Every structure is written in C-alpha cells, then in structure tokens.
Amino acid sequence: MKKLYFIPGSQDLYGEECLKQVAADCSKMVKFFNKKLGDTISFELLPTVETSDICVDDMKKVMCDDDCVGVVTWMHTFSPAKMWIKGLQMLRKPLLHLHTQANEKLPYDEIDMDFMNLNQAAHGDREYGYILARLNIPHQVVAGYYEHKDVLDEIRQFAQVAKAIDLSKHMRVATFGNNMRDVAVTDGNRLESEIKYGWEIKYWGIGEIVDLVDKVTAKELNAKMAEYKKKYTMATDNIDAVKEQAKYEIAFEKFMSQNRCYAFTDNFQDLHGMKQLPGMAAQDLMAEGIGFGPEGDYKIAAFSAVLMKMAEGRKGATGFIEDYTYDLTPGKELELASHMLEVPASFADAKPEIQVHPLGIGGKDDPARLVFDSVTGDGIQVTMIDMGDHFRIICADIELVREPKPMPKLPVAQIMYRHKPNFKIGTAAWCYAGGAHHSVVSTALTRNDIAMFAKLTGTELITIGDDTTEADLQKFFTPKF
C-alpha cells in the first residue's frame, strides 16, 4: 500500500505540554485519515518539525521510502519557516499543505491565550505558505476542517494524483519501432521526457515480440482463450485469428513483466514477422491498465498509463483514443473517435464481441478485434504535446453520447462525443492549442485532476470547456515573430 507521510509543524517556544498536545492531535488526525481514506492511501505520522534538523530528518525518510508517494504538512502552531527551508529543498515528491485546525469550532466561553497559542494554524500556515511560495515549490493547498467531506475528497484526489506521479517517475515505455514516418505531433524529446517526468523511453525491435509469440505454449494459449470466452462474446468462426491475438497478448505480457514496462507503442509500418496488427491484444491490455500509443506515440502511451493509475478506484473508463471524423449537422455536431483497432475494452457499455474483419492498412492478415458501443456521460479529452522548449497538456470537457444511428459497416469499437462549449469553439481551441489527434478520454477523471497533475509537475495546461469563449481562442496561440 502506498503512503503519505503526515508532517506537522510547531516550535519549542510554548513548552513541552503544548508539543505533547500537538503530537496527540496529529496522531488522532492520522488515525481518522486512515479510517476514511485507507482504501486509497495510508497515512503515517512523522515527528513534529520543531527545528531545521528534525525537518531534514523527516524529509530524508520521505525521500528514501519507496512506498511514500507524497507528504501532507500542517502547522498546528506557529512554526517559523526558516527551519523548513533545508528540508523542503530536499523534497522531490508531491506536497499537500493542509490548512486546518484540530478543533472545528472555537470554545467561545473558555478560549484563552494558551488555546490561542496552541491552535494558531491561521498564523502558522501563512508563514509556511510564504516559504513555499518563496522557494517556488509546486504544491496543493486544501483548506477546511479535516473531518469535513469536501476536505477528505480533496485529500483523496491529491493521493490519487500523487500515486499517478509516482508511477510516472517509475515509467518505462517499450517502443517497438519508431514513429510513423513523417508524422510530427507524436514525436518529441524523449530525453526531456525522462528528465521532467521520469519516463524511460526504450527501443526494442518487434522481433522481440515475434520470438515470444513463437514460444507460447498450448497451455498458455488455452488459458488466454478461456479468459476471452469468459469476458467477451465470440462472434466469429475464424478462431485461428483470435488465437493469434491471444499469442500476441501473452507475448506482450511476458515482455512487459520481464522488462518492467508499464506502457508500449507499436507501428503498423514496422511489424515484420507478425501476421496481424496487434489489435485485440492491445485492447485487452489497456483494459488492464497498460498504457498504449500507436504509431510510436510514446507520450500518449506513458500519459495514458499515468491517467489510468490516477483513475483507479473511480467509476468510469479511461484510455487511449484517436480523433477520426465528424457529423456536422448544424447544432448537433458530433465527433466519432476510434482507431484502426485499438479502443480500450474498458469503454464498453456491454459485453464486447470478438470479430474478425479485413483491415485496409498495414498489409497483414485480417485481425481479430473487440467491437462494442461506448459508455456515455460527461468526460474529458486530454493530450500532451512537445512545444520544443516545454511540454503542454490540453484538457477539453466533452460529453460522450450514443450514436444517432447504427453503423453496421464499421466493425471497430468507437466513442462518440460532443465538444464543449460547442463544436466551433471546442475544436478551434483544440487546433489553436496544437492538440494532437491521439489523446486520452476519461469519464472517471475531471479537469481538476489534470490541473493538479499539471501544477505538481510544472507543466503548461490549456483547458477548454463551457467557460471557453471565442475571445479566448487567440490566447491559445501566440505567434513568435
């Protein structure tokens, strides 16, 4: 279980009894958090910061504990912030500044100066907030009484983002082949991706997978086919094509485990030795939380894995998608998003069907794929692009809707959605911002989740939604003359 360390702040000015009360109150808070949020994250209390040395010792423990994904800090009393400087300079994990009190209400009839000195978060947290601003440390502030639901919800959200950032820092992406020839937006500075986000982008030839496919045993294949029959409806007589995809998935699973990878890319221009494009295999792997990017798109492969980790435990679906085509009926404009094959099975609103059909690209045998209609509801579309001197995240609010009419001749899974605030502004804003055609769609995450990730990782963020106007469009694109 991943954890957050809880670090309170005080000082020795108010005496030993005060510090004992601080420790007791913080212990009570940590027990409460573990009770209410233990299904998401665990909390552990560290010694109260009274001196610079204690702060440094606390932060050393934070940085050396692989199970720790971040810290929660709170100033119970006034805690002079100079003694936090050396410790905070060591911190390289997400930080939440909890602005709260041990008591919800003031004891108006009994309040005295001892109570004021003990319970002065309004004083101490402002001193602490200043040093965070002065040191320019990215952090999240949550304000309110710690037992209130809205505060607990915000702490849970921080924990989910912190776990996603932790995965990001351990991310290894297997790229089988390079980018699709001549495509720009899927490319990027892989070295800078590792420096900024921790993403190790490693190249392997597709022959590594072909070799593993050839070594799949009958026992392994039978087990995977039984798994498919349990999860999906077999709607094809071409069982050999389905078995081929099962072999691919087994091979990818082995490779990812052996090489400690959380995401992968492939490229239909570079699949020498494979009989089919790995469609259904990729769909099933994504439903298990493995990131994927087609045509060598390493950024969306890594980013999709990070966002799926962020969405763990929430209702809804999260995964890769590609913008494809529009219905431009005035006032009812919709987008149909899909891919050649690889739409995550997690988006299915009913039991998917396994089908086999020709594919007019790639020059391979007819591939097996999962076909289904998508879930509906409010969601977001998110992408990451390389602007040359920095990375940019673009997040758009959308509404996933049911297809107006059946599409019996389109044998792929698909998602249909409405752009917000409307088609004209929503799509123009995406284009002005440089939004890619590969993205992550989620009905589990919100714009606030992405904003927190962007803030804590120091990434530029552009958002699009009901609050976007035509006047905003020029802000998304600033020509360099």
TORVEXDREN-546452 format. One line per 2 residues: for each residue z, x, y of N, C-alpha, C. Coordinates in steps of 0.2 Angstrom, whole numbers, m for minus. Atoms other than C-alpha are relative to their C-alpha. Example, Ala and Ser with C-alpha at 12.3 -4.5 7.8 and 13.67 -1.06 7.14 Angstrom:
TORVEXDREN-546452
0/4/m6/39/62/m22/0/4/6 | m1/m4/m6/36/68/m5/3/m4/5;
end
This chain:
TORVEXDREN-546452
0/4/m6/0/0/0/0/4/6 | 0/m4/m6/m5/7/17/6/m2/4;
m6/1/m4/9/8/30/m1/1/7 | m1/m2/m7/13/8/49/7/2/1;
m7/m2/m2/27/18/55/2/m3/6 | m3/3/m5/38/10/67/5/5/4;
m4/m5/m4/45/22/81/3/m3/6 | m3/3/m7/57/15/94/2/6/4;
m2/m5/m5/62/24/110/6/m1/3 | m6/1/m3/78/27/118/2/7/4;
m2/m6/m2/89/41/125/8/0/m1 | m7/m1/1/107/48/124/4/m2/6;
m4/1/m6/112/43/141/5/m6/0 | m4/6/0/120/26/136/5/1/m6;
m5/m1/5/131/33/122/m2/m1/m7 | 2/1/7/132/33/103/0/m7/m2;
0/7/2/136/14/102/m6/m3/1 | 7/3/m2/120/10/111/m5/2/m5;
5/m3/5/110/21/99/1/m3/m7 | m1/3/6/118/13/84/m3/m7/0;
3/7/0/113/m4/90/m7/0/0 | 7/m1/0/96/2/94/m3/0/m8;
2/m1/7/94/8/76/1/m7/m5 | m2/7/4/102/m9/69/m6/m5/2;
5/4/m2/90/m19/79/m7/1/m3 | 6/m2/2/75/m9/74/m1/m1/m8;
0/1/7/80/m10/56/m2/m7/m2 | 1/7/1/81/m29/57/m8/m2/1;
7/2/m1/63/m30/65/m4/3/m5 | 5/m2/5/55/m19/52/1/m4/m6;
m1/5/6/63/m30/38/m4/m6/1 | 3/6/m2/56/m45/47/m8/1/m1;
7/m2/1/39/m37/48/m3/0/m7 | 2/0/7/38/m33/30/0/m6/m3;
0/6/3/43/m50/26/m6/m5/2 | 5/5/m3/30/m59/37/m7/3/m1;
6/m3/0/16/m46/36/m1/5/m6 | 0/m5/6/19/m37/19/m6/m1/m4;
6/1/3/4/m45/12/m6/4/2 | 5/m4/m3/m7/m35/24/2/8/1;
m2/m7/m2/3/m19/28/7/1/m1 | m7/m1/0/20/m11/25/2/3/6;
m3/m3/m6/32/m5/39/5/4/m2 | m5/m5/1/43/10/39/3/2/6;
m3/m3/m6/56/15/52/1/7/0 | m2/m7/m1/57/32/59/5/1/5;
m6/m1/m5/71/40/69/m2/m2/7 | 1/1/m7/73/34/87/m1/6/4;
2/m5/m4/65/45/99/5/1/6 | m5/m1/m5/79/52/110/m2/7/3;
1/m7/m3/72/70/113/m8/1/m2 | 7/m2/1/55/78/113/m1/3/m8;
0/m3/7/59/87/96/0/m6/m5 | 0/6/5/63/70/87/m7/m3/1;
7/3/m1/46/64/94/m5/4/m4 | 4/m5/4/37/79/87/1/m1/m7;
m1/1/7/45/77/70/m2/m6/m2 | 3/6/2/41/59/69/m8/0/0;
7/0/1/23/62/73/m3/5/m5 | 2/m4/5/22/76/61/m1/m4/m7;
0/4/6/27/64/47/m6/m5/0 | 6/5/m1/14/51/54/m6/3/m2;
6/m4/1/0/64/53/m1/3/m7 | 0/m3/7/5/71/36/0/m5/m6;
m1/6/5/7/54/27/m7/m3/m1 | 7/3/2/m10/49/19/0/m8/0;
m1/8/0/m3/31/17/1/m3/6 | m1/3/m6/0/29/35/m6/0/4;
6/1/m4/m14/21/45/1/0/7 | m1/1/m7/m6/20/62/8/m1/1;
m7/1/m2/10/18/72/1/m6/5 | m3/6/m4/20/4/81/5/3/4;
m5/m3/m4/30/10/96/3/m5/4 | m3/5/m4/43/1/106/6/3/3;
m5/m3/m4/55/6/120/6/m5/0 | m6/5/0/72/m3/116/4/1/6;
m3/m1/m7/80/5/131/m5/4/4 | 4/m4/m4/73/16/145/0/7/m4;
1/m6/4/65/31/136/m4/5/4 | 4/m4/m4/60/45/148/m6/3/m3;
6/m1/4/42/48/144/m3/7/m1 | 2/m7/1/40/66/146/2/3/m7;
m2/m2/7/49/68/129/m5/m3/m5 | 5/3/5/35/58/121/m7/4/0;
6/m3/m2/21/70/128/m2/4/m6 | 3/m4/5/20/83/114/m1/m3/m6;
1/4/6/22/71/100/m6/m4/0 | 7/4/m1/8/59/107/m6/5/0;
6/m4/0/m3/74/109/m2/2/m7 | 1/m2/7/m2/77/90/m3/m6/m3;
2/6/3/m6/59/86/m8/m1/0 | 8/2/1/m24/55/79/m1/m6/m4;
0/6/3/m20/38/72/1/m6/4 | m1/5/m4/m21/21/79/7/m2/3;
m6/2/m3/m7/16/91/1/m7/3 | m2/7/m3/1/m1/95/6/1/4;
m6/0/m4/13/m2/109/2/m7/0 | m3/7/0/24/m17/106/4/m1/5;
m4/1/m6/31/m24/122/4/m6/m2 | m4/6/3/45/m35/115/7/1/2;
m7/m1/0/64/m37/115/3/m2/m6 | m4/2/6/77/m38/102/3/m7/0;
m3/7/m2/83/m55/110/m6/m4/3 | 6/4/m3/71/m69/114/3/m3/6;
m2/3/m6/82/m77/127/6/4/3 | m5/m3/m3/94/m70/140/7/m4/m1;
m7/4/0/113/m74/137/3/m1/7 | m2/0/m8/115/m80/155/7/0/1;
m8/1/m1/134/m84/153/3/7/m1 | m4/m6/2/138/m67/146/m3/7/2;
4/m6/m1/125/m54/152/4/4/5 | m3/m5/m4/132/m38/160/m4/6/0;
4/m6/m1/127/m21/164/m1/4/m7 | 1/m3/6/129/m15/146/m6/m3/m4;
6/3/3/117/m28/140/m6/2/3 | 6/m3/m4/105/m23/154/m2/6/m3;
2/m7/2/105/m5/149/m2/0/m7 | 2/0/7/103/m9/130/m7/m3/m1;
6/5/1/89/m22/132/m4/1/6 | 4/m1/m6/78/m15/145/m8/3/m2;
6/m1/2/61/m15/137/m5/m1/6 | 4/1/m6/54/m21/153/m1/6/5;
m1/m6/m4/59/m5/161/m3/6/m4 | 2/m5/4/56/7/146/m7/0/m2;
7/1/2/39/0/141/m5/2/5 | 5/m2/m5/32/3/158/0/7/1;
0/m7/0/37/21/158/m4/3/m5 | 4/m2/6/30/23/141/m8/m2/1;
7/1/m1/14/14/146/m3/4/5 | 3/m5/m5/12/26/161/m3/6/m4;
2/m6/4/12/41/149/m6/m1/m4 | 6/1/4/m1/33/138/m6/0/4;
6/0/m4/m12/30/152/m2/7/3 | 1/m7/m2/m9/47/159/m3/5/m5;
2/m4/5/m13/55/143/m7/m2/m3 | 6/3/2/m28/44/141/m1/m1/m8;
m1/1/8/m23/39/123/m2/m8/m1 | 2/6/2/m33/24/116/6/m4/m3;
m6/4/3/m20/10/111/m1/m7/1 | 0/7/m1/m17/m8/109/7/m2/2;
m7/2/m2/m3/m17/118/0/m7/m2 | m2/7/2/5/m33/111/6/m2/3;
m6/2/m4/17/m42/122/2/m7/m2 | m3/6/2/29/m56/117/6/1/m4;
m5/m1/5/44/m59/106/m3/1/m7 | 3/m2/6/41/m51/90/0/m5/m6;
0/5/6/46/m66/79/m5/m6/1 | 4/5/m2/33/m77/88/m7/1/m4;
6/0/4/17/m82/78/m6/4/3 | 5/m3/m4/5/m76/91/1/8/0;
m1/m7/0/13/m59/91/m1/3/m7 | 1/m2/7/13/m57/72/m7/0/m1;
7/0/1/m5/m62/72/m4/6/3 | 3/m5/m3/m10/m49/84/2/7/m3;
m2/m6/4/0/m36/74/m4/1/m6 | 3/0/7/m8/m41/58/m8/2/2;
7/m2/m2/m25/m39/67/m1/7/1 | 0/m7/m1/m21/m22/73/1/4/m7;
0/m4/6/m16/m17/55/m6/0/m4 | 6/0/4/m32/m23/48/m5/5/3;
5/m5/m3/m42/m13/61/2/7/m1 | m2/m7/1/m31/2/58/m2/2/m7;
2/m2/7/m35/1/39/m7/1/0 | 7/m1/0/m53/0/43/m2/7/3;
1/m6/m3/m52/15/54/2/6/m5 | m2/m5/6/m43/24/40/m5/1/m5;
6/0/4/m57/20/29/m6/4/3 | 5/m3/m4/m69/26/42/1/8/0;
m2/m7/0/m60/43/43/m1/3/m7 | 1/m3/7/m62/45/24/m7/m2/m3;
6/2/2/m80/38/24/m5/5/m3 | 5/m5/2/m93/47/13/m6/m5/m2;
6/4/1/m111/39/13/m5/4/m4 | 5/m4/4/m123/44/0/m7/m3/2;
7/2/m3/m141/44/7/m5/2/m6 | 5/m2/5/m154/43/m7/m7/0/4;
6/0/m5/m170/49/3/2/0/7 | m2/0/m7/m171/49/21/m2/m6/4;
1/7/m4/m175/36/35/m8/m2/m2 | 7/3/1/m191/25/33/m4/4/5;
4/m4/m5/m205/35/41/m1/m4/6 | 1/2/m6/m207/33/59/4/m5/3;
m5/5/m3/m193/21/62/5/3/4 | m4/m3/m5/m182/25/77/8/m2/m1;
m7/2/m2/m166/14/78/4/2/m6 | m4/m2/6/m160/18/60/2/7/0;
m2/m7/0/m159/36/64/6/1/4 | m6/m1/m5/m145/45/73/3/7/m2;
m3/m7/0/m135/61/75/6/m1/m5 | m5/1/6/m126/62/58/6/5/1;
m5/m4/m2/m116/77/64/5/m3/5 | m4/4/m5/m109/67/79/4/m6/m4;
m3/5/4/m105/53/67/6/2/m4 | m5/m3/3/m94/64/57/6/2/5;
m5/m2/m5/m85/71/72/3/m6/3 | m3/6/m3/m82/54/80/3/m4/m4;
m3/5/4/m79/43/66/2/2/m7 | m2/m3/6/m76/54/51/m5/m1/m6;
5/2/5/m92/48/42/m4/7/m3 | 3/m6/3/m98/62/30/m7/m3/m3;
7/3/2/m117/58/28/m3/5/m5 | 3/m5/5/m123/67/12/m6/m2/m4;
6/1/4/m140/68/4/0/1/m7 | 2/m1/7/m145/66/m14/m6/m3/m1;
6/2/2/m161/64/m22/1/m7/m4 | m1/6/4/m164/47/m30/m1/1/m8;
0/m2/7/m167/56/m46/7/1/m3 | m7/0/2/m148/57/m47/2/m7/m4;
m1/7/3/m148/38/m50/m4/m1/m6 | 5/1/6/m163/39/m62/3/3/m6;
m4/m3/6/m153/51/m73/5/m4/m3 | m6/4/2/m138/40/m73/m3/m7/m4;
3/7/3/m149/24/m77/m2/2/m7 | 2/m1/7/m156/33/m92/6/1/m5;
m5/m2/5/m139/37/m99/5/m7/m1 | m4/6/1/m132/19/m98/0/m2/m7;
0/2/7/m126/13/m115/m1/m7/m1 | 1/7/2/m129/m3/m124/7/m4/2;
m6/3/m1/m110/m7/m122/1/m1/7 | m1/1/m7/m110/m4/m103/m5/m6/2;
5/5/m2/m126/m15/m101/2/m7/m2 | m3/7/3/m119/m29/m112/5/m3/5;
m6/2/m5/m103/m29/m101/m3/m3/6 | 3/2/m7/m113/m30/m85/m4/m6/0;
3/7/1/m124/m44/m91/4/m5/m1 | m5/6/1/m109/m54/m97/3/m1/7;
m3/1/m7/m102/m51/m79/m5/m4/4 | 5/4/m3/m118/m58/m72/m1/m7/m2;
0/7/3/m119/m73/m83/6/m4/2 | m6/3/m2/m101/m77/m78/m1/m2/8;
0/0/m7/m104/m75/m59/m6/m4/3 | 6/2/m3/m122/m81/m57/m4/m5/m6;
4/4/4/m134/m94/m64/m7/4/m2 | 6/m3/2/m148/m86/m75/m6/m4/1;
6/5/m1/m164/m94/m68/m7/4/m1 | 6/m3/2/m177/m83/m76/0/2/m7;
1/m2/7/m184/m79/m93/m2/8/0 | 2/m7/0/m188/m61/m88/7/4/0;
m7/m3/0/m171/m54/m94/m1/8/0 | 1/m8/m1/m178/m36/m95/1/2/7;
0/m2/m7/m180/m36/m76/7/0/2 | m7/1/m1/m162/m42/m75/4/6/m2;
m3/m6/3/m156/m28/m87/m1/6/4 | 2/m6/m4/m165/m15/m76/5/0/6;
m4/0/m6/m155/m21/m61/7/2/m2 | m7/m1/3/m139/m21/m72/1/8/m1;
0/m8/1/m143/m2/m76/1/3/7 | m1/m3/m6/m145/2/m58/7/m1/3;
m7/1/m3/m128/m6/m53/5/5/m4 | m5/m5/4/m119/4/m67/m1/7/2;
2/m7/m3/m128/20/m61/3/1/7 | m3/m1/m7/m123/17/m43/7/0/0;
m8/0/1/m105/13/m48/2/6/m2 | m3/m7/3/m103/29/m58/m1/5/6;
1/m5/m5/m111/39/m44/5/0/6 | m4/1/m6/m101/32/m30/7/2/m2;
m6/m2/2/m85/34/m40/1/8/m1 | 0/m7/1/m89/52/m45/0/4/6;
0/m4/m6/m93/57/m28/4/m3/6 | m5/3/m5/m80/47/m19/m4/m3/7;
4/3/m6/m93/37/m8/2/m7/0 | m2/7/m2/m89/20/0/m7/m4/2;
6/3/m3/m107/17/6/m6/4/m3 | 6/m4/1/m125/21/2/m6/m3/3;
6/2/m3/m143/20/8/m5/1/m5 | 6/m1/4/m160/19/m1/m6/m1/5;
6/1/m4/m178/19/5/m5/m2/m5 | 5/3/4/m192/9/m3/m6/5/0;
5/m5/0/m203/24/1/1/6/m4 | m3/m6/3/m193/36/m9/4/m2/m6;
m3/2/6/m189/28/m26/m4/2/m6 | 3/m3/6/m198/40/m38/4/m1/m6;
m4/1/7/m193/36/m56/3/m6/m1 | m4/6/1/m186/19/m53/m6/m5/m1;
5/5/2/m196/4/m60/0/m6/5 | m1/6/m5/m189/m9/m47/3/3/6;
m4/m1/m5/m182/m9/m30/7/m2/m2 | m6/2/2/m163/m10/m32/3/m5/4;
m2/6/m4/m161/m27/m25/6/m4/m2 | m6/3/3/m149/m37/m36/6/5/0;
m5/m5/1/m139/m21/m39/4/1/7 | m3/m1/m7/m136/m19/m20/4/m6/2;
m3/6/m2/m132/m37/m18/7/m1/m3 | m7/1/4/m118/m37/m31/5/6/3;
m5/m5/m2/m111/m20/m25/3/m2/7 | m2/2/m6/m110/m26/m7/5/m6/0;
m5/5/1/m100/m41/m13/6/2/m2 | m6/m3/2/m88/m29/m20/3/5/6;
m2/m4/m5/m86/m20/m3/m3/6/1 | 4/m6/m1/m98/m6/m5/m5/m1/6;
4/1/m5/m107/m3/11/m7/2/m2 | 7/m1/2/m126/m3/11/m5/0/6;
5/0/m6/m140/2/23/m7/1/m3 | 7/m1/3/m159/0/18/m4/5/5;
4/m4/m4/m172/12/24/3/6/3 | m4/m6/m3/m160/26/26/5/m1/6;
m5/2/m6/m149/17/39/7/2/m2 | m7/m2/1/m133/27/37/5/m3/4;
m5/2/m5/m125/20/52/2/m7/m2 | m2/7/2/m126/2/46/3/0/m7;
m3/0/7/m121/7/28/8/2/1 | m7/m1/m2/m105/15/35/4/m5/3;
m4/5/m5/m101/2/48/1/m6/m4 | m2/6/4/m103/m12/35/6/1/m4;
m6/m1/4/m91/m4/24/7/m1/4 | m5/0/m4/m79/m2/38/2/m7/2;
m2/7/m2/m80/m20/44/2/m4/m6 | m2/4/6/m79/m27/26/8/2/m2;
m7/m2/0/m62/m17/25/4/m4/5 | m3/4/m5/m57/m25/41/1/m7/m1;
0/7/1/m61/m42/35/4/m2/m7 | m3/1/7/m51/m40/18/6/m5/1;
m6/5/0/m39/m55/15/m2/m6/5 | 2/5/m5/m48/m66/28/m5/m5/m4;
5/5/2/m58/m82/24/m7/2/3 | 7/m2/m3/m77/m79/27/m3/5/m4;
4/m5/3/m91/m67/22/m2/5/6 | 2/m6/m5/m95/m50/30/m5/4/m4;
4/m5/3/m110/m39/26/m7/1/4 | 6/m2/m3/m127/m32/30/m5/m6/0;
6/4/0/m142/m42/36/m5/3/5 | 6/m2/m5/m159/m40/45/m3/m6/3;
4/5/m3/m167/m50/58/m7/0/m2 | 7/1/3/m183/m57/52/m5/m4/4;
4/4/m3/m191/m72/60/3/m6/3 | m3/5/m4/m189/m87/72/m3/m7/m1;
2/7/m1/m190/m106/73/0/m1/8 | 0/1/m8/m195/m108/92/m1/m7/2;
0/7/m3/m194/m127/93/5/0/6 | m4/m1/m6/m188/m129/111/6/m4/m1;
m7/3/1/m170/m132/112/4/0/m6 | m3/0/6/m167/m130/94/m2/7/m4;
2/m7/2/m172/m111/92/5/2/m5 | m4/m3/5/m165/m103/76/m3/6/m2;
2/m6/3/m166/m86/68/1/0/m8 | 0/m1/8/m170/m83/49/1/7/m1;
m1/m7/1/m162/m67/44/1/1/m8 | 0/m2/7/m164/m59/27/m1/7/m1;
3/m6/1/m171/m44/19/m5/0/m6 | 4/0/5/m183/m39/6/3/m3/m6;
m5/2/6/m169/m42/m7/7/0/2 | m7/m2/0/m153/m36/m1/5/m4/5;
m5/4/m4/m142/m50/6/6/m1/m4 | m6/m1/4/m124/m48/0/2/m7/m3;
m1/6/4/m119/m61/m13/6/m4/3 | m6/3/m3/m103/m64/m3/m2/m6/5;
2/5/m5/m113/m75/9/m2/m7/m4 | 2/6/4/m117/m88/m5/4/m6/1;
m4/6/0/m111/m106/m2/1/m3/m6 | m1/3/7/m113/m110/m20/m2/6/m5;
1/m5/5/m116/m101/m36/m7/3/0 | 6/m3/m1/m131/m89/m34/m4/0/m6;
4/m1/6/m146/m89/m45/m3/7/m1 | 4/m6/1/m154/m74/m53/m7/m2/m1;
7/2/1/m173/m75/m51/m4/7/0 | 4/m6/0/m187/m63/m53/m7/m2/3;
6/2/m3/m202/m63/m42/m4/6/2 | 4/m6/m3/m216/m51/m36/3/2/7;
m2/m2/m7/m212/m41/m20/m6/4/2 | 6/m3/m3/m227/m36/m9/1/6/4;
m2/m7/m3/m219/m19/m4/3/4/m5 | m3/m4/4/m214/m4/m12/m3/3/m6;
5/m2/5/m227/m4/m26/4/1/m7 | m4/0/6/m214/m7/m40/m1/m6/m4;
0/6/4/m211/m20/m54/3/m5/3 | m3/6/m3/m206/m37/m50/8/1/m1;
m7/m2/1/m187/m35/m46/4/m7/0 | m4/6/0/m173/m47/m50/4/0/6;
m4/0/m7/m163/m53/m35/4/m7/m1 | m5/6/m1/m149/m66/m31/m3/m4/6;
3/5/m5/m156/m82/m22/5/m5/1 | m5/5/m1/m144/m93/m13/m1/m2/8;
m1/2/m7/m141/m103/3/7/3/3 | m6/m3/m3/m128/m96/15/5/m4/2;
m6/3/m3/m111/m101/21/m2/m2/7 | 1/1/m7/m111/m109/38/7/0/4;
m6/m1/m4/m99/m108/53/m1/5/6 | 1/m5/m6/m96/m98/69/1/7/m3;
0/m7/3/m98/m79/66/m2/5/6 | 2/m5/m4/m103/m63/74/m5/4/m3;
5/m5/2/m118/m51/73/2/6/3 | m3/m6/m2/m113/m33/75/m5/6/m2;
4/m6/2/m124/m17/76/3/6/3 | m2/m6/m3/m121/1/80/m7/4/1;
6/m4/m2/m135/12/89/3/7/3 | m1/m7/m3/m136/30/94/m4/0/6;
4/0/m7/m140/31/113/m1/7/2 | 2/m7/m2/m142/50/112/6/4/2;
m6/m3/m3/m126/55/122/6/m4/m2 | m6/3/2/m115/42/114/m2/m6/m5;
1/5/5/m114/28/101/2/m7/4 | m1/7/m3/m115/9/106/1/m5/m5;
m1/6/5/m108/m6/97/m2/m6/4 | 3/7/m3/m117/m23/101/3/m5/m4;
m3/5/4/m107/m38/96/m2/m7/3 | 2/7/m3/m115/m56/98/3/m5/m4;
m3/6/3/m107/m73/95/m6/m4/m3 | 5/4/3/m118/m83/83/3/m6/m4;
m2/6/4/m117/m100/73/m4/0/m6 | 4/0/6/m123/m99/55/m1/m8/m1;
2/7/1/m132/m116/51/m4/m1/m6 | 4/2/6/m140/m125/37/m8/0/2;
7/0/m2/m159/m123/36/m2/m7/1 | 3/7/m1/m168/m138/43/m4/m3/m5;
5/2/6/m180/m139/28/1/5/m5 | 1/m5/5/m181/m131/11/m5/5/1;
6/m5/0/m191/m115/9/m1/2/m7 | 1/m1/7/m196/m116/m9/m5/6/m2;
4/m6/1/m209/m102/m7/3/7/2 | m4/m6/m3/m196/m89/0/5/1/m5;
m5/m1/6/m187/m83/m16/5/6/2 | m5/m5/m1/m174/m72/m7/6/m4/3;
m6/3/m4/m156/m76/0/m2/1/7 | 1/m1/m7/m156/m79/18/6/m3/4;
m5/3/m5/m145/m83/33/m4/m3/6 | 3/3/m6/m150/m95/47/5/m1/5;
m5/0/m5/m141/m94/64/m3/m2/7 | 2/2/m7/m141/m100/82/3/5/4;
m3/m5/m5/m139/m87/96/4/m4/5 | m4/3/m5/m126/m90/109/m1/5/6;
m1/7/m2/m126/m95/123/m6/m4/m1 | 6/3/2/m144/m99/119/m5/5/m2;
5/m5/2/m159/m91/112/m3/5/5 | 3/m4/m5/m167/m85/128/5/6/2;
m5/m5/m2/m151/m76/134/2/4/m5 | m3/m4/6/m144/m71/117/m5/5/m2;
5/m5/3/m160/m62/111/m2/5/5 | 2/m5/m6/m165/m55/128/6/5/1;
m6/m5/0/m147/m47/129/0/5/m5 | 0/m5/6/m148/m40/112/m6/5/1;
5/m5/m1/m165/m32/116/1/5/6 | m2/m4/m5/m159/m26/133/5/6/m2;
m6/m4/2/m144/m18/125/m3/5/m6 | 2/m5/5/m155/m9/112/2/m2/m7;
m2/2/7/m149/m19/97/m5/1/m5 | 4/m2/6/m155/m14/80/m2/m6/m4;
2/5/4/m164/m25/68/4/0/m7 | m5/0/5/m151/m20/55/7/m1/3;
m6/1/m3/m134/m27/58/5/m3/m6 | m5/3/5/m118/m34/50/2/m7/3;
m2/7/m2/m115/m53/51/7/m1/m4 | m7/1/3/m97/m59/48/2/m7/3;
m3/6/m2/m89/m76/48/8/0/m1 | m7/m2/0/m72/m68/45/3/3/6;
m2/m3/m6/m71/m57/60/m2/m3/6 | 2/2/m6/m72/m60/78/m1/5/5;
1/m5/m5/m77/m52/94/6/4/2 | m6/m4/m1/m59/m47/97/2/6/m5;
m1/m6/5/m58/m37/81/m5/6/1 | 5/m6/m2/m74/m27/86/2/3/6;
m2/m3/m6/m67/m25/103/6/5/m1 | m5/m5/2/m51/m17/96/m2/6/m3;
3/m6/3/m61/m6/85/m3/5/5 | 4/m4/m5/m72/0/99/5/4/5;
m5/m3/m4/m57/3/110/4/6/m3 | m4/m5/4/m47/13/97/m4/6/m2;
4/m6/2/m62/24/93/m4/2/6 | 3/m2/m5/m68/26/110/m8/m1/0;
7/1/0/m85/18/108/m2/m6/5 | 2/5/m5/m95/9/121/m1/m7/m4;
1/6/3/m96/m10/117/m3/m5/5 | 4/5/m4/m108/m23/124/1/m7/m4;
m2/6/3/m103/m41/120/m5/m6/3 | 5/6/m2/m115/m57/120/3/m6/m3;
m3/6/2/m109/m75/119/m1/m5/5 | 1/6/m4/m106/m91/128/2/2/7;
m2/m3/m7/m99/m81/143/m6/4/3 | 6/m5/m3/m116/m71/145/m4/m5/4;
5/4/m4/m127/m77/159/m6/5/1 | 6/m3/m2/m144/m72/165/1/6/5;
m2/m6/m5/m136/m61/179/2/6/m4 | m3/m5/4/m128/m51/165/m5/5/m3;
5/m3/4/m144/m46/157/m2/7/3 | 2/m6/m3/m148/m32/169/6/5/0;
m5/m5/1/m131/m24/166/0/3/m6 | 1/m3/7/m136/m21/148/m5/6/0;
5/m6/0/m150/m9/153/0/3/7 | 0/m4/m7/m149/4/167/m5/6/m1;
5/m5/1/m165/14/168/3/7/3 | m2/m7/m3/m162/33/171/m7/3/3;
6/m2/m4/m174/39/184/1/7/2;
end
